[in-house]
């Protein structure tokens, strides 16, 4: 499995640049597309010609990534408005950037500190990528022979010589689970735990309360300080000291009851982690294991005795003209990616804000995961020009028209994903992601 690469979300976007680009696109008019989002100007291409087939792959990728970017932007809009509703804030905003800016205003006005660490692992759709690469019609290109060693992946329903990745709503797993592993025995967990966590310090919620150095909201008796004043009873504000029950915040003692939150030790129950945890139970996400001679009904990283679809190359494909084809194919595959993610949330200074963010943490981490996964492939496609494809060979008038329309669509995708990156920055945090 690939190691995680860290991305830090920064609020460093040019509003003038985005508005200007939107105006430019509006002036150019919307490109007509078929039912898949590919420009209709691409339909006249001769896909038996490598250069024209590559242009069409670019058109398909641009359309798929624009739709995915618009979907995740809509996700941020609905999520931030849901958070605003829980907080009693303005829910009338119609764009993701504006809705999430309301959350950010709440953070700033409360002088709160929000630490949100999201880890995600996205698996591009191998089937989409394999079919796309096969349709690029690259001359003398044997994907199996020309793929970077160890980077060949095939959708498999047979014996696999390497690791097998299986995705299922809830699959039995004895291997590494990226997602949620539910087991009766304790597993090493570096993500979000629901059940029993052996940590001696935690951030999250414990129904049994906290006995040492607690800070947060308390549903039982608070012994210590309540909003800075001495307390030995119920506390409607911030509790510091000890909490007898339903403690949500940070604690320096083991939770002796049902726990939900960030766990960096052993977890008995359900452990959710994007980077992967050893699992001997049910995996909701991706289970990676070395099958040996056993059958693999999933993605095989090696040779498969019964391939379901054409193989794809996740690394460098050493064929002439393959770089542009592969970039587009990876873009189309990423648009259909499956993501598993985990999140660690700590809020200081506003317990109501913590409750609202925690209530929607599933939607937040899902939006973070797809934002991070789409950001770079969209930027790559948005940097292309007609000359990029003309250099590959004779693309003809149809190729020029297809490339021109697709470039405009890729620019729209860039505007949309930039809005999502800006929205994610409003909920101050950082993300780690890998896409394969």
PyMOL commands that set and color helices and strands:
alter all, ss='L'
color gray80, all
select helices_A, chain A and resi 15-28+40-42+50-87+96-109+126-135+143-146+322-335+351-359+361-382+386-390+396-426
alter helices_A, ss='H'
color red, helices_A
select strands_A, chain A and resi 5-7+113-123+152-159+163-188+192-197+202-206+210-218+222-226+229-231+239-243+247-251+259-262+266-290+295-301+312-313+338-348+430-435
alter strands_A, ss='S'
color yellow, strands_A
deselect
rebuild
show_as cartoon
